[in-house]
Amino acid sequence: MNELRQNITNVSNEKLPNDDNIGRRIENQLLDFNIKENNIFVGDNLKVMQDINFYNKYKGKVSFIYIDPPYNTQVNFSYSDRRTSIAWGEFMNERIQASYSFLNDRGCIFISIDDSELANLKTLCDSIFGKENFIGSFITKQSQRSNARLINTIHEYIICYAKDISKVQPFKISRTEIAEDYEMINKLYMEVTNKLNSEGYSSADKLLKELVKKYCYDYGITWLNNYNNLSKDGKIFFAKDLSTPGKPRTVDIPEINLHLEPLKSRGWSSDKRFIELYHNNRLSFKAGRPYLIQYLEESEDNAPSILNFYSRFGTNDLKKLGLDGLFDTPKPVDMIKYFIRLVTKKDDIVMDYFAGSGTTGQAVLEVNEELKMNLKCVLIQLNENVHPNTEVYKKCLELKLQPNVVEILKFRLNTFCQKNKIVNSFKEITFKEINCE
Ligand SMILES: C[S@@+](CC[C@H](N)C(=O)[O-])C[C@H]1O[C@@H](n2cnc3c(N)ncnc32)[C@H](O)[C@@H]1O
């Protein structure tokens, strides 16, 4: 790895990051601000991140960073995206290094990229985070291009690194969020429910057992084998064993009418657990032995690497706000929400230092609403004017908006808050604009 780091250092001529050395610190560029608020910083992300105030306040405080940098496609959108590969690498290297110190121990960074600079980005991230902290890459879909020359590339990547991979919890998601599993679970439920309604419980239970075997074979999976129990009200579940490794013991809990003889060589779960499961209707019995009920729709898996998000969903998200065409390359809100949910806990801080139209800001607001979380968001966006003669420019004029990406970002977030009547939105959600240029 030292060799890799050496290589990257030679190319970029940058110092390696550590918490005390991420380049020049700039004194007092930023006005005072509070990290317990949602903040939008206006300016070059490198300058903002090097600001001494910003550095001191956010250092080690951020759990999740998502960035969607210009991909160096050599196309100019309403913002610029044309550099040499070396210049792009230097540009990104400085910025990713600068952001490294803001991650806390369990923090992760997710970076969108396409084929143009994937290899460059991967090499520089390996050198900054260490190859061992590479979590993996996700693949999402983008729309077909009519001008494809050889391959019609319809995917892009999100590469993902941890500050310290040993501190990161597995990325678990509900199987109902995995498109193929969702479809299969629905189909299984439909067939079993029809049987239950037409021929009663025994036939439905028998059919479930047959279908589980068949689906495992057809879909090439094994996990479904466990879900072959049907409750009287038609729910499919896994009956999980409640014995534990350890000393055999008798269970006697009169208040829930449970008496269990000791097993030969294993213990039983604690009395407290049995009582809790009983009161939550999570105990089922087979031949007098208790099992924990886990419903099929609650089953989880590690997040798969191929995701079902299309870039054009981001365009639809703007459309839903009545802001059709206000930005060229907005990412899907649901995709960023998905990543946020994989990583964050209730009071965490989320950061995006290539904020664009503010998709990450909207994703944070939505996750807070939906999951009763209290995430805070820090967005950084260059004070970049929209190129004239573009559709985005025209749209800005139509909305009587100054053609500038920061104005677009603020307008989008304000529109979202107003449309969704987020309670006390403007008091609780303070978007501070701090001009540091
Ligand atoms: C691909 S767009 C991000 C789009 C965003 N993910 C969204 O969903 O709207 C990249 C953004 O980074 C901004 N940007 C480019 N260089 C920057 C810099 N040095 N500091 C801050 N923002 C920058 C561009 O203005 C552009 O809005």
The ligand as an ORCA input file, in Angstrom:
! r2SCAN-3c Opt
* xyz 0 1
  C     -22.880     16.239    -10.869
  S     -23.315     17.676    -10.094
  C     -24.046     17.126     -8.593
  C     -25.498     16.853     -8.746
  C     -26.194     16.478     -7.471
  N     -25.793     15.186     -7.006
  C     -27.688     16.490     -7.665
  O     -28.334     15.449     -7.493
  O     -28.212     17.534     -8.021
  C     -21.795     18.313     -9.551
  C     -21.916     19.659     -8.860
  O     -20.668     19.983     -8.264
  C     -20.492     21.387     -8.342
  N     -19.067     21.669     -8.183
  C     -18.087     21.528     -9.108
  N     -16.897     21.900     -8.591
  C     -17.127     22.264     -7.304
  C     -16.311     22.735     -6.257
  N     -14.995     22.914     -6.428
  N     -16.877     23.021     -5.064
  C     -18.205     22.840     -4.877
  N     -19.044     22.422     -5.845
  C     -18.515     22.123     -7.043
  C     -21.061     21.734     -9.711
  O     -21.477     23.088     -9.730
  C     -22.249     20.796     -9.811
  O     -23.401     21.443     -9.344
*
